[in-house]
C-alpha cells in the first residue's frame, strides 16, 4: 500500500501510527534490560569494570555489522525486518536471567543486540522515508517522547513492585521482553505493507558528499559508549545505588525526555541542525568535565545524579543528525545509508568499551575527560553544517570547493 493510499485507512493503521507503536515497543524490552543490568551482572556474575567493558563491546558488535541490513532487504521488506528484529530483542531480553554467568550473559546480550541494532537501523530508515522533511523534526521528537512514555510505565512498575512483591530478575525480564514480543507480533498482523514513494538502493552506498554526516556519526558512537557503559556503572559501583534507586534515576530521565523531546524537535526545526548540535556538544563537554570532577574533587551523589540527567537530555538533540541527513540525501539512499551510518557509528564501539574498561580500573575520571575531548571534536564538526543543508550544499564549504565525485 502506498503512503498516499494509506491516508484513507483509520488513523491507528496508518504508517505514522506504526512508527509510534514500534517506538513504544522497543524501549520496554531494551530499557528493562538496561535498568537491571548493572545490578544483575554485579550480583549474579561479580562483574568488575573490565567485565562490563567486555559486555558492552560484545553488545555493540551487531551494530558494527548493521550494514548487513542491506543484504537482508534484498529479500525481506524493511517493515517486516524491523518487526522481526523487535521479536528477537524481546525474546532474548525475556531469558536474560536464565544465564547468570559471564558466558551466558554475553551470549544472550549478543542475540538481543542483533535485534536492537537491526531494528534501530530499519526504524531510522522508515522514519526518514515516511515522514515529510518539514514534519520530521517535530514528529521524531514526539516519537522519542512516546518511547520515554513506554519506558516510564515499565520503570514505575519496577519501582513500585520490586521490593513490595519481592520480584526477581527473571520475572521482570520475562515480562519486559514478553510485552515487546506481543506488540511486534500484533503489528505484523494488523498493518499492511507500506510502500515509500522512492525505491531504495539495495547495495552499499558510500558517497563523498556525505562525509560530514559519516564523521559526526563516528564521533557520536564513540562518545555515546562512555555514557551508556560507564555513567550508570559509576552510580552502582561508586555510590552503591540499588535497583529501585537506579530505576528512579532513569525515571527522572524519562519524564524530562517526555517534556523536552517534542520541544527539542521544534527547536531543531526552528534553529536548524547546526545550532542544535552545537548546543548539544557544548553541553556535553561541560557535563563530561564535571563527571571528572566527581572523582577528582569528590563531588557527591546529588551532583553525579544531576549530571546523569543532563547528559541524557543533551543526547536527545541527536535527532538533528537524522534530519540533517534527510535534507542532504538522495531519496533512494536513505535505507542503505542508514545501515552504513550505523556501522560507522559502531566502529569505536567494538573496541572502545573494553579498552576504557581497563582504563577505568586505573582512573575513572580519565574516561570522562576523554569523552569531553570527543564532544569538543564533535562541536568542531557540527560548525561545518550549513544553516540550510540540501543536496549539493552539505557543508559550509559547498560552492567554495570543487564538488566531490560520488
CORNOR-V994701 format. One record per run of one state. SS is the DSSP state (H for helix, E for strand, L for the rest). FROM is the first residue (numbers start at 1). LEN is the number of residues. Records with the same first field share a line. If there is no record, write none. Layout:
SS=FROM-LEN, FROM-LEN
This chain:
L=1-1, 7-4, 14-1, 46-3, 65-1, 73-5, 95-1, 99-3, 131-2, 162-7, 191-4, 196-12, 238-5, 272-1, 297-4, 329-2, 346-1, 363-1, 383-7, 391-2, 394-4, 399-2, 402-5
E=2-1, 195-1, 390-1, 393-1, 398-1, 401-1
H=3-4, 11-3, 15-31, 49-16, 66-7, 78-17, 96-3, 102-29, 133-29, 169-22, 208-30, 243-29, 273-24, 301-28, 331-15, 347-16, 364-19
